[in-house]
Amino acid sequence: MEQSSTMTIRLPAAMKDKLERLAAATERSKAFLAAKAIEEFVAAQEWQIRMIQEALREADTPKARFMEHEAVVKKIRSRMARRQGKQT
């Protein structure tokens, strides 16, 4: 079993009330739910940072392809206009 440690956090009273209601409804402890929420948040943040770092590395390669903002907007508007023309 993984070793755990204790941490104290401050929550707005309304959030604490919601957590208490959720704990009662799910028959879980507030600590369990808070730990689970933090675990999921950290995993999502780690993934996002990893993807950003990967994209930055890719952008730094000689094969990286970029378009100017105006060119992207023009291309999107063109495609939208074609789609709208097909729908009518």
C-alpha angles and dihedrals in degrees: 000000000000115000114246134203135201125251129179121217135181118231131182109258092246092055091048089052091051090049091051091050092048091048091052093046093049096037090235129124122258088239092055093050093045092048091049092049092050091047092053093044093051092047091052092048092048090051092048093049091046091052092047091050090048091050091049091051090049091048089055093057122099090242093059113124123202135178128205114253093246091053091052092049091048092050093048092048090049092052092046091051091051091050092048090049091053092050096055 
